[in-house]
Structure formats: structure tokens, C-alpha cells
Amino acid sequence: VSLQTIRAKIDYCSYTVRTIYGVLGIKIWIFIEGE
């Protein structure tokens, strides 16, 4: 699905967290309902 066909507001962010066990990657997709 191409992003041009989505009419909803979607926010995206990603974080890299360093722990004592290694590096952890976190990706967050936020869907905002309504226009």
C-alpha cells in the first residue's frame, strides 16, 4: 500500500536504546483518527 492512498494522519518515530544486553531498536507508529 502506497502512502499516498492513506488519508489518515500517521506519525512515525524510532529510537535506539542501549542496554547492558545490547542495542534495542524501537519503532512507534502513531495513528491519529479524523481529518
GUZA-982034 format. One record per residue (C-alpha): residue number from 1; residue in one letter; z, y, x. Coordinates in pm, 1 decimal. Example, Ala and Ser with C-alpha at 12.3 -4.5 7.8 and 13.67 -1.06 7.14 Angstrom:
<pt k="1" r="A" pz="780.0" py="-450.0" px="1230.0"/>
<pt k="2" r="S" pz="714.0" py="-106.0" px="1367.0"/>
This chain:
<pt k="1" r="V" pz="0.0" py="0.0" px="0.0"/>
<pt k="2" r="S" pz="-101.8" py="330.5" px="149.7"/>
<pt k="3" r="L" pz="149.6" py="613.7" px="143.7"/>
<pt k="4" r="Q" pz="-97.3" py="840.3" px="-36.3"/>
<pt k="5" r="T" pz="-64.1" py="635.0" px="-355.6"/>
<pt k="6" r="I" pz="314.0" py="675.0" px="-373.5"/>
<pt k="7" r="R" pz="414.7" py="978.4" px="-578.7"/>
<pt k="8" r="A" pz="787.8" py="939.2" px="-523.3"/>
<pt k="9" r="K" pz="978.1" py="1132.3" px="-259.5"/>
<pt k="10" r="I" pz="1071.7" py="895.2" px="22.9"/>
<pt k="11" r="D" pz="1278.3" py="993.1" px="325.3"/>
<pt k="12" r="Y" pz="1291.4" py="778.0" px="637.4"/>
<pt k="13" r="C" pz="1518.7" py="781.8" px="938.7"/>
<pt k="14" r="S" pz="1606.1" py="539.7" px="1216.0"/>
<pt k="15" r="Y" pz="1897.8" py="516.0" px="1453.3"/>
<pt k="16" r="T" pz="1967.2" py="327.3" px="1774.0"/>
<pt k="17" r="V" pz="2329.0" py="217.7" px="1809.4"/>
<pt k="18" r="R" pz="2468.4" py="87.6" px="2138.0"/>
<pt k="19" r="T" pz="2746.5" py="-168.9" px="2103.4"/>
<pt k="20" r="I" pz="2929.3" py="-389.1" px="2351.2"/>
<pt k="21" r="Y" pz="2699.0" py="-671.9" px="2239.0"/>
<pt k="22" r="G" pz="2375.0" py="-482.2" px="2298.7"/>
<pt k="23" r="V" pz="2149.9" py="-232.9" px="2124.2"/>
<pt k="24" r="L" pz="2119.8" py="-234.0" px="1746.3"/>
<pt k="25" r="G" pz="1835.4" py="-62.7" px="1559.4"/>
<pt k="26" r="I" pz="1897.7" py="68.8" px="1208.9"/>
<pt k="27" r="K" pz="1622.0" py="189.7" px="976.3"/>
<pt k="28" r="I" pz="1702.1" py="363.6" px="649.1"/>
<pt k="29" r="W" pz="1455.6" py="429.4" px="366.7"/>
<pt k="30" r="I" pz="1581.0" py="672.4" px="100.0"/>
<pt k="31" r="F" pz="1400.2" py="680.9" px="-234.0"/>
<pt k="32" r="I" pz="1453.7" py="997.3" px="-439.8"/>
<pt k="33" r="E" pz="1371.3" py="945.4" px="-805.5"/>
<pt k="34" r="G" pz="1192.9" py="1211.2" px="-1010.5"/>
<pt k="35" r="E" pz="945.9" py="1484.3" px="-921.4"/>
